[in-house]
Amino acid sequence: MKLITTLFVAAATASAQCVMCRTAAAAQSGAASHAMDKAIVVLLGPAVALFCGIFVTIFRNMPKDE
């Protein structure tokens, strides 16, 4: 749980990372740019959750060597 919280906090402090998003954010006003950064973080959540869910499922179903 600490890892997920850390990822969201780290993502919240990051600004728009891809070139297209950064260009679009730079062309907007300050409030619109901030809203776009928040939207990127919100859209990142489901992708991270899906990736982590698949990763956990794979590791739980791996055969254990005895």
DOSE-855410 format. One record per residue (C-alpha): residue number from 1; x, y, z. Coordinates in steps of 0.25 Angstrom, whole numbers, plus 5000, padded with zeros to 4 digits. Each point is the difference from the previous one (the first is absolute). Layout:
N
pos: NUM | px: X | py: Y | pz: Z
...
// end
This chain:
66
pos: 1 | px: 5000 | py: 5000 | pz: 5000
pos: 2 | px: 5012 | py: 5009 | pz: 5003
pos: 3 | px: 5005 | py: 4998 | pz: 4986
pos: 4 | px: 4987 | py: 5004 | pz: 4993
pos: 5 | px: 4999 | py: 5012 | pz: 5009
pos: 6 | px: 5014 | py: 5004 | pz: 4997
pos: 7 | px: 4997 | py: 4999 | pz: 4985
pos: 8 | px: 4988 | py: 5009 | pz: 5000
pos: 9 | px: 5007 | py: 5010 | pz: 5008
pos: 10 | px: 5012 | py: 5000 | pz: 4991
pos: 11 | px: 4991 | py: 5001 | pz: 4988
pos: 12 | px: 4992 | py: 5011 | pz: 5006
pos: 13 | px: 5013 | py: 5008 | pz: 5001
pos: 14 | px: 5004 | py: 4997 | pz: 4986
pos: 15 | px: 4995 | py: 5010 | pz: 4989
pos: 16 | px: 4996 | py: 4996 | pz: 4986
pos: 17 | px: 5011 | py: 4990 | pz: 4995
pos: 18 | px: 4997 | py: 4997 | pz: 4985
pos: 19 | px: 5004 | py: 5010 | pz: 4989
pos: 20 | px: 4986 | py: 5002 | pz: 4995
pos: 21 | px: 4994 | py: 5002 | pz: 5014
pos: 22 | px: 5011 | py: 5010 | pz: 5004
pos: 23 | px: 4998 | py: 5008 | pz: 4987
pos: 24 | px: 4985 | py: 5000 | pz: 5002
pos: 25 | px: 5002 | py: 5004 | pz: 5015
pos: 26 | px: 5010 | py: 5011 | pz: 4996
pos: 27 | px: 4990 | py: 5006 | pz: 4990
pos: 28 | px: 4989 | py: 5002 | pz: 5011
pos: 29 | px: 4998 | py: 5009 | pz: 5011
pos: 30 | px: 5006 | py: 4996 | pz: 5014
pos: 31 | px: 4986 | py: 4995 | pz: 5005
pos: 32 | px: 4998 | py: 4991 | pz: 4988
pos: 33 | px: 5014 | py: 4995 | pz: 5000
pos: 34 | px: 4998 | py: 4996 | pz: 5015
pos: 35 | px: 4987 | py: 4993 | pz: 4996
pos: 36 | px: 5007 | py: 4992 | pz: 4989
pos: 37 | px: 5011 | py: 4996 | pz: 5010
pos: 38 | px: 4989 | py: 4995 | pz: 5010
pos: 39 | px: 4993 | py: 4993 | pz: 4988
pos: 40 | px: 5012 | py: 4992 | pz: 4996
pos: 41 | px: 5002 | py: 4995 | pz: 5015
pos: 42 | px: 4985 | py: 4996 | pz: 5000
pos: 43 | px: 5002 | py: 4992 | pz: 4987
pos: 44 | px: 5013 | py: 4994 | pz: 5005
pos: 45 | px: 4992 | py: 4993 | pz: 5012
pos: 46 | px: 4993 | py: 4990 | pz: 4992
pos: 47 | px: 5012 | py: 4996 | pz: 4992
pos: 48 | px: 5008 | py: 4998 | pz: 5012
pos: 49 | px: 4989 | py: 4992 | pz: 5007
pos: 50 | px: 4999 | py: 4991 | pz: 4988
pos: 51 | px: 5014 | py: 4998 | pz: 4999
pos: 52 | px: 5002 | py: 4997 | pz: 5015
pos: 53 | px: 4988 | py: 4991 | pz: 5000
pos: 54 | px: 5006 | py: 4991 | pz: 4989
pos: 55 | px: 5013 | py: 5000 | pz: 5006
pos: 56 | px: 4995 | py: 4996 | pz: 5014
pos: 57 | px: 4991 | py: 4989 | pz: 4993
pos: 58 | px: 5012 | py: 4994 | pz: 4992
pos: 59 | px: 5008 | py: 4999 | pz: 5013
pos: 60 | px: 4989 | py: 4994 | pz: 5008
pos: 61 | px: 4998 | py: 4989 | pz: 4990
pos: 62 | px: 5014 | py: 4997 | pz: 4998
pos: 63 | px: 5004 | py: 4986 | pz: 5004
pos: 64 | px: 5008 | py: 4999 | pz: 5013
pos: 65 | px: 5013 | py: 4993 | pz: 5000
pos: 66 | px: 5002 | py: 4991 | pz: 5011
// end
